[in-house]
Amino acid sequence: MGVTSYDFLPENQAQTILQEARQISRERKGSDQRVGGSNLRYFRLDANDGSFVWVGKADQQSPQSPSTGGAFFTITLTATAVQTFLSDVVIDLYTSTDGGATWVPANPPTISYQLERAAPITITPYVSSYLLSLVAPLNTDLAFYAQALSTVPVSIAVTRNL
Amino acid sequence: MQHSTDLLPERAFERRIRRIRDLNAEFKSRQRLSSLGGQINYHVQSENDWDLTETVTYNPVSPVFQLAMTFTGNGRQSFPAVFPYIDLRINGITDSNKISYLPGMFGTLGWTDGTTTVLLLGAVRPDPVYFPDPFVQRWTLLLQPNATITYYAKAHAMSSSDGTVQIARV
């Protein structure tokens, strides 16, 4: 299946979809692989159409270190068609020293984050949840992009918990 | 493959084709839990309501205890992708007994009712002992209560291979 730069033009979408359907059908019919089924295909989704998902301050003060602030989130991927899917989430963290006029990539160790699967909490059909912790000097301006990679089309929601 | 313009009236034709493609993909798959990605994934769990229920007496000297979850594949796929989940509830089984971010604890996960508090020490960690095993994977989770508690645990796995899960206190 040739991929050309025209494939994503709106007027070519019907054709793209038919090509993809043909490809998936071929892989299913012909495959006899250890991984079972056809070749793995991932869908990528930029949360919030590629804009910052969240802009704010690390304003949760750490009880142990009063000069340290944090912000804590749940990121939820929801699929419509499939109960169980494999997925992953990445974020791209930015910081600003001029109140949000310009943003630069945030670097450890001053600003750091942890992103993990919500493994100790629960499992829900159609949903995969992740926990995100941002840690920075108190009241640092922070913003991040989020991107999801999954084996089915999903929607993404970011909720600040603390 | 989802776009904000998908719902425009002039996209109706495209939507129908996409839906046919999706249905076709679903019908052809051999498992109930199939996917448009071509990957068959499994939600592995036991038939028990709760795999493990136990009252842990508070020991002020060493309050920490450990749970271990094991996934054993059915042997049809070596080194499958497995994501572990432990549905853990403290002192009850309602939603309010679930683990969450503790208020005022700077992102620490745990459970509290105001007096009894259980802290999760770190994440659900993979056990490197099982890394060479093609079919078995194991994870551990540390808990630290400040009083005697009763916990309810059920192991789930999202995986690319079918199998079984167990959970035990170790």
Interface residues (C-beta under 8 A of the other chain):
Chain A: P10 Q13 A14 I17 L18 E20 A21 I24 S25 E27 R28 R34 V35 G36 G37 S38 N39 L40 R41 Y42 F43 L45 D49 Q60 Q61 S62 P63 Q64 G70 F72 A81 V82 Q83 T84 F85 L86 E116 R117 A118 A119 P120 I121 T122 I123 P125 S128 L131 S133 V135 S150 T151 V152 P153 S155 N161 L162
Chain B: M1 Q2 S4 T5 F13 E14 I17 R18 R21 D22 N24 A25 E26 K28 S29 R30 L33 S34 S35 L36 G37 G38 Q39 I40 N41 Y42 H43 R76 Q77 S78 A81 F83 P84 Y85 I86 D87 L88 K98 I99 S100 Y101 P103 G104 M105 F106 G107 L109 L120 A123 V124 W139 L141 H156 M158 S160 S161
